[in-house]
């Protein structure tokens, strides 16, 4: 069956290219489709696998391909040639190089190659988005897709809560992945609203995002995304106050106040009479295992190989990780420690740079261009990157397809806004000096006589 799905996806490429060439005015629908498909999740997204290892205990289990990849490639092959280059490729390439170099120490090179393949899919998505979404219509199409995706997830979360599920997962396998994806989509949508995009669909997407986070029951997602919303609104006001922003900030604080009781009920159902700040005693054990592994292997054990190495080389035993499937099949719940253990110190540095450099670039654009939509969107995605940087200290999901794709989407938003501003700046005609006034013949003769 997977080969049938794979064949359908591959055949869709010429169909997508034909549609994009025949209807260039509807190009924004392709970006809407990408934004929506990113939120179809593990249970609804249609993937085909060239190689599949469904029982592998790593974070990537094969060489997969999806309609998102086919549509992204079609967008690249049919787009008009644009001047200038897309920024941020340097840090992306550095991260890719670190992942690829971890093939050298890998005991199972094919498993590590799966991560290289996933990274190639991320670069395809970035290239498709970053080159064009500086255009208002295409950026609007992408935001529409994200709103629709959040509304889809909210409908599943509401249904799951109605049926008694304590931590609603939407269409994802785990609520933590859903929470991290949601916060990475929520903040760009809020930035668009602050910038003046008054479409009801954007407002509905933001409301759906708050429902998803409140119903998911992830303490990290609740606290970090709520903090991100507040930080974004404050930075937007500092960047420049407008009556629209004042209204949005007021409504935003009201929405957070409304979502808080639902979040509190979810946490009460999850923890009962126990403190919501109680820590899982297995997390420190995971971190001890990862720290020991990274100390013994400064160049890493190979991407996608943490769990097999921890179990077969005794790291999990010595660290005190409990003997049950849930604990022995999961990576350390810290993306930085996981990356250090798998790809070495170089890989951890590359991951940090890939998150921090775009954040700084987005803030720089936002506060150097205090007028216009581009700066506001760059600010929203910069705060989203900051939120992800914090959240990665408590989760490993950033190395999985769903969350990593949303990270690269925000990278593309920042890069596209920077490129668009550079293009607009270079396209402006240079100011010309006014020509010197011509003297009439009589005045010219008088001037010579005076000399």
Secondary structure by P-SEA (a helix, b strand, c coil): caaaaaaaaaaaaaaaaaaaaacccaaaaaaaaaaaaaacccccbbbbbcccccccccccccccccaaaaaaaaaaaccccccccccaaaaaaaaaaaaaacccccccaaaaaaaaaaaaaaaaaaaacccccccaaaaaaaaaaaaaaaaaaaaaaaaaaaacccccccccccaaaaaaaaaaaaaaaaaaaaaccccaaaaaaaaaaaaaaaaaccaaaaaaaaaaaaaaaaaaaaacccaaaaaaaaaaaaaaaaaaaaaaaaaaaacccccccccccaaaaaaaaaaaaaaacccccccccaaaaaaaacccccccccccccccccccccaaaaaaaaccaaaaaaaaaacaaaaaaaaaaaaaccccaaaaaaaaaaaaaaaaaaacccccccccaaaaaaaaaaaaaaaaaaaaaaaaaaacccccccccccccaaaaaaaaaac
